[in-house]
Amino acid sequence: MAQQPASGARPALLLLVLSLLLSSSSLLIVAGQQGYDQQQPPSPSPEEVPKQQTAATNPRLQKAYVALQALKRAITDDPHNLTSNWCGPDVCAYTGVFCAAAPDDPHTLTVAGIDLNHGDLAATFPEELGLLTDLALLHLNSNRFSGTLPESLPKLHLLHELDVSNNRLSGGFPQHILCLPNIKYVDIRFNNLCGTVPAAVFDKQLDAIFLNDNHFDFELPHNFGNSPASNCIAGRPDQRPVDQCMAFLHRPPVHCDDHGCFATPNKPQPKPQQPQPHY
């Protein structure tokens, strides 16, 4: 199977904060530009930061526990033992699982992100993933997920980023993506998907969509120009310049802690030194 170019940066929007994704009014993204403008939110006051909560005391984390245990059972090979600590009610301590304050209750923790990129996990998607209704970020690239995305995917109504690239997904274009009201970033490259790409995907208000290295019967629809996405579809006309696409793909890695997930800004590149004149 074709492999994605090594980037060293896990896909995430610049300065992506999961707590912001759960309240998108604080985040301003200008689609189609090389950079993103963002309004920084005030830091939460100490009384608003949720104390340690588990599935034993928090109904939202209880649902997340059910979903994550179903995902663990669906994993048939975990060569790096990423899910070895997926036991017990403290789901926020699971590897690759990140919690943040719930969008409608700053005192309640909820699972806001899952990042198991480059895990080489062999698995299928369980329907119980639909219980993660507060999930904003789902990063599962460079694994061995097979089959199709779950029918319950539209229940993830807060999902902002979906990256299942470089897996072994099959079937047609995952139509459920069209039912995600807050989705902004979609990456389904390097899979075994086939058939046609629905024209409706180009009416979605996406910041980026990556479809290449599948087996789609791709014809540009009449509404192709309606998409505000960054247009980095390899081998297709009217795409963004290579340097801009590479800059988008090589965004900085995500850092996650108890307050959510964010990516540090790219360091400015030093200006090349001008050669000294010889006299």
C-alpha positions as CSV (number, residue, x, y, z in Angstrom):
1,M,0.0,0.0,0.0
2,A,1.3,3.5,-0.8
3,Q,2.6,5.4,2.2
4,Q,2.0,9.0,3.0
5,P,5.1,11.3,2.8
6,A,6.7,11.5,6.2
7,S,5.9,14.8,7.8
8,G,6.8,14.6,11.4
9,A,3.8,16.7,12.2
10,R,0.5,15.2,13.1
11,P,-2.4,16.9,11.3
12,A,-3.9,19.6,13.5
13,L,-4.9,23.2,12.8
14,L,-2.5,25.9,13.9
15,L,-3.0,26.7,17.6
16,L,-5.8,24.1,17.7
17,V,-7.3,24.0,21.1
18,L,-9.9,21.3,21.7
19,S,-11.8,23.4,24.2
20,L,-12.1,26.0,21.4
21,L,-13.3,23.5,19.0
22,L,-16.1,22.7,21.4
23,S,-17.1,26.4,21.4
24,S,-16.2,27.4,17.8
25,S,-17.4,31.0,18.2
26,S,-14.0,31.8,19.8
27,L,-12.1,30.5,16.7
28,L,-11.8,32.4,13.5
29,I,-10.4,30.5,10.6
30,V,-10.0,32.0,7.1
31,A,-10.3,29.3,4.6
32,G,-8.1,29.3,1.5
33,Q,-5.3,31.3,3.1
34,Q,-1.9,30.0,3.9
35,G,-2.3,31.0,7.6
36,Y,-5.1,31.1,10.1
37,D,-6.2,34.1,12.1
38,Q,-7.3,33.2,15.6
39,Q,-8.7,35.0,18.6
40,Q,-7.1,33.7,21.8
41,P,-9.7,32.9,24.5
42,P,-9.1,33.9,28.1
43,S,-7.5,31.3,30.3
44,P,-10.0,29.4,32.4
45,S,-10.2,30.5,36.1
46,P,-9.1,27.8,38.6
47,E,-12.7,27.2,39.7
48,E,-13.7,26.4,36.1
49,V,-11.0,23.7,35.6
50,P,-12.6,20.3,36.2
51,K,-11.1,18.2,39.0
52,Q,-10.2,14.6,38.3
53,Q,-13.3,12.8,37.2
54,T,-13.8,9.2,36.0
55,A,-16.5,7.0,34.4
56,A,-17.6,6.0,37.9
57,T,-18.8,9.5,38.7
58,N,-19.3,11.2,35.3
59,P,-22.1,10.1,32.9
60,R,-20.3,11.5,29.9
61,L,-17.1,9.6,30.7
62,Q,-19.2,6.5,31.4
63,K,-20.4,6.7,27.7
64,A,-16.8,7.3,26.6
65,Y,-15.7,4.2,28.6
66,V,-18.2,2.1,26.7
67,A,-17.1,3.5,23.4
68,L,-13.4,3.1,24.1
69,Q,-13.7,-0.4,25.4
70,A,-15.6,-1.3,22.2
71,L,-12.8,0.1,20.2
72,K,-10.2,-1.8,22.2
73,R,-12.1,-5.0,21.6
74,A,-12.2,-4.2,17.9
75,I,-8.4,-3.9,17.8
76,T,-6.9,-7.3,16.7
77,D,-3.2,-6.2,16.7
78,D,-1.6,-3.5,18.8
79,P,2.2,-3.8,18.2
80,H,3.1,-0.8,20.3
81,N,0.7,-1.6,23.2
82,L,-0.9,1.8,22.9
83,T,-4.1,0.5,24.5
84,S,-2.5,-1.6,27.2
85,N,-3.6,1.0,29.8
86,W,-7.1,1.2,28.5
87,C,-8.5,-0.4,31.6
88,G,-10.5,1.0,34.5
89,P,-12.8,4.1,34.7
90,D,-10.1,6.8,34.4
91,V,-10.6,7.2,30.6
92,C,-8.8,10.5,30.6
93,A,-5.6,8.7,31.5
94,Y,-5.8,6.3,28.5
95,T,-3.0,6.7,26.0
96,G,-4.1,8.8,23.0
97,V,-7.3,10.0,24.8
98,F,-7.6,13.7,25.7
99,C,-10.3,15.3,27.9
100,A,-11.4,18.8,28.2
101,A,-14.3,20.8,29.8
102,A,-17.6,20.0,28.2
103,P,-18.9,22.8,25.9
104,D,-22.1,23.2,27.9
105,D,-20.7,22.6,31.4
106,P,-17.2,23.9,32.3
107,H,-17.2,21.8,35.5
108,T,-17.7,18.5,33.6
109,L,-14.9,16.7,31.8
110,T,-15.6,15.0,28.5
111,V,-13.5,13.1,25.9
112,A,-12.7,15.7,23.3
113,G,-9.9,14.1,21.3
114,I,-8.5,10.8,20.3
115,D,-5.0,10.7,18.6
116,L,-3.6,7.3,17.8
117,N,-1.7,8.3,14.7
118,H,1.1,6.0,13.5
119,G,0.0,3.3,15.9
120,D,0.0,0.5,13.3
121,L,-3.2,-0.7,14.9
122,A,-5.2,-3.4,13.1
123,A,-8.9,-2.8,13.8
124,T,-12.4,-2.0,12.5
125,F,-14.7,0.8,13.7
126,P,-17.3,-0.2,16.3
127,E,-20.7,1.5,16.2
128,E,-20.2,2.5,19.8
129,L,-18.0,5.3,18.7
130,G,-21.2,7.3,18.2
131,L,-21.3,7.6,22.0
132,L,-18.4,10.1,21.9
133,T,-20.8,13.0,21.1
134,D,-18.4,15.6,22.4
135,L,-15.5,14.5,20.3
136,A,-13.8,17.3,18.4
137,L,-10.7,15.6,17.0
138,L,-10.3,12.0,15.7
139,H,-6.8,11.3,14.4
140,L,-6.2,7.7,13.4
141,N,-3.8,8.0,10.4
142,S,-1.1,5.4,9.6
143,N,-2.8,2.4,11.1
144,R,-4.5,-0.7,9.6
145,F,-8.2,0.1,10.1
146,S,-10.3,-1.8,7.6
147,G,-13.9,-1.9,6.6
148,T,-15.9,1.3,6.6
149,L,-16.5,4.2,9.0
150,P,-19.3,3.5,11.4
151,E,-22.9,4.2,10.7
152,S,-23.0,6.1,14.0
153,L,-20.5,8.7,12.8
154,P,-23.1,11.5,12.3
155,K,-23.7,11.4,16.1
156,L,-20.3,13.1,16.5
157,H,-21.9,16.5,15.8
158,L,-19.0,18.5,17.3
159,L,-16.3,16.7,15.3
160,H,-14.0,19.2,13.7
161,E,-11.1,17.1,12.4
162,L,-11.3,13.6,10.9
163,D,-8.0,12.0,9.8
164,V,-8.2,8.3,8.8
165,S,-5.6,8.5,6.1
166,N,-3.1,5.8,5.4
167,N,-5.3,2.9,6.5
168,R,-7.1,0.1,4.7
169,L,-10.7,1.5,4.5
170,S,-12.8,0.2,1.6
171,G,-16.2,0.8,0.1
172,G,-17.5,4.0,-1.3
173,F,-17.0,7.5,-0.3
174,P,-18.0,7.8,3.4
175,Q,-21.3,9.7,3.0
176,H,-21.6,10.2,6.7
177,I,-19.0,12.9,6.5
178,L,-21.7,15.1,4.8
179,C,-23.8,14.8,8.0
180,L,-21.2,16.3,10.3
181,P,-22.2,19.9,10.9
182,N,-18.9,21.2,12.3
183,I,-16.4,19.2,10.3
184,K,-13.6,21.4,8.9
185,Y,-10.7,19.1,8.1
186,V,-11.1,15.7,6.3
187,D,-8.2,13.5,5.4
188,I,-9.1,10.1,3.8
189,R,-6.0,9.7,1.6
190,F,-4.2,6.4,1.1
191,N,-7.1,4.0,1.5
192,N,-8.9,1.6,-0.8
193,L,-12.1,3.7,-1.3
194,C,-13.7,3.7,-4.6
195,G,-16.7,4.9,-6.6
196,T,-17.7,8.5,-7.1
197,V,-17.1,11.5,-4.8
198,P,-20.5,13.2,-4.1
199,A,-20.8,16.7,-5.4
200,A,-22.3,17.7,-2.0
201,V,-18.9,17.5,-0.4
202,F,-17.8,20.6,-2.2
203,D,-20.7,22.5,-0.7
204,K,-19.4,21.7,2.8
205,Q,-17.6,24.6,4.5
206,L,-14.3,22.7,4.8
207,D,-10.9,24.2,5.4
208,A,-9.2,21.2,3.9
209,I,-10.1,17.9,2.3
210,F,-7.6,15.3,1.0
211,L,-8.9,12.5,-1.2
212,N,-5.9,11.3,-3.3
213,D,-4.5,7.8,-3.5
214,N,-7.8,6.0,-3.4
215,H,-9.7,4.5,-6.3
216,F,-12.3,7.1,-6.9
217,D,-13.9,7.7,-10.3
218,F,-13.3,11.4,-10.0
219,E,-14.9,14.0,-12.2
220,L,-14.9,17.6,-11.2
221,P,-18.6,18.6,-10.4
222,H,-20.1,21.9,-11.4
223,N,-20.0,23.1,-7.9
224,F,-16.3,22.3,-7.4
225,G,-15.5,26.0,-7.0
226,N,-18.0,26.4,-4.2
227,S,-15.6,24.7,-1.7
228,P,-13.6,27.0,0.5
229,A,-11.1,24.1,1.2
230,S,-7.5,24.6,0.7
231,N,-7.7,22.4,-2.5
232,C,-4.7,20.1,-2.1
233,I,-5.9,17.2,-4.2
234,A,-3.0,15.6,-6.0
235,G,-3.2,15.3,-9.7
236,R,-6.3,17.5,-10.1
237,P,-6.5,20.9,-11.8
238,D,-7.1,24.2,-10.0
239,Q,-5.3,23.2,-6.8
240,R,-3.2,25.3,-4.5
241,P,0.5,25.7,-5.1
242,V,2.7,22.9,-3.9
243,D,4.5,25.0,-1.4
244,Q,1.2,26.0,0.3
245,C,0.0,22.5,0.4
246,M,3.2,21.3,1.9
247,A,3.1,24.1,4.5
248,F,-0.4,23.0,5.4
249,L,0.6,19.3,5.7
250,H,3.6,20.1,7.8
251,R,1.8,21.9,10.6
252,P,3.4,21.6,14.0
253,P,2.7,18.6,16.2
254,V,-0.1,18.6,18.8
255,H,0.6,19.1,22.5
256,C,-2.0,17.8,24.8
257,D,-2.5,18.3,28.6
258,D,-5.3,18.6,31.1
259,H,-6.6,21.7,29.4
260,G,-6.9,20.3,25.9
261,C,-4.8,20.0,22.8
262,F,-3.0,22.7,20.9
263,A,-0.1,23.1,18.4
264,T,2.8,25.4,18.9
265,P,3.4,28.0,16.2
266,N,6.0,27.3,13.6
267,K,9.3,28.8,14.4
268,P,10.2,31.6,11.9
269,Q,12.8,30.5,9.4
270,P,16.1,32.4,9.6
271,K,16.8,34.6,6.7
272,P,19.5,33.3,4.4
273,Q,22.7,35.2,4.8
274,Q,23.8,37.3,1.9
275,P,27.2,36.5,0.5
276,Q,29.8,38.9,1.4
277,P,31.3,40.9,-1.5
278,H,34.9,40.2,-2.4
279,Y,37.0,43.2,-3.2
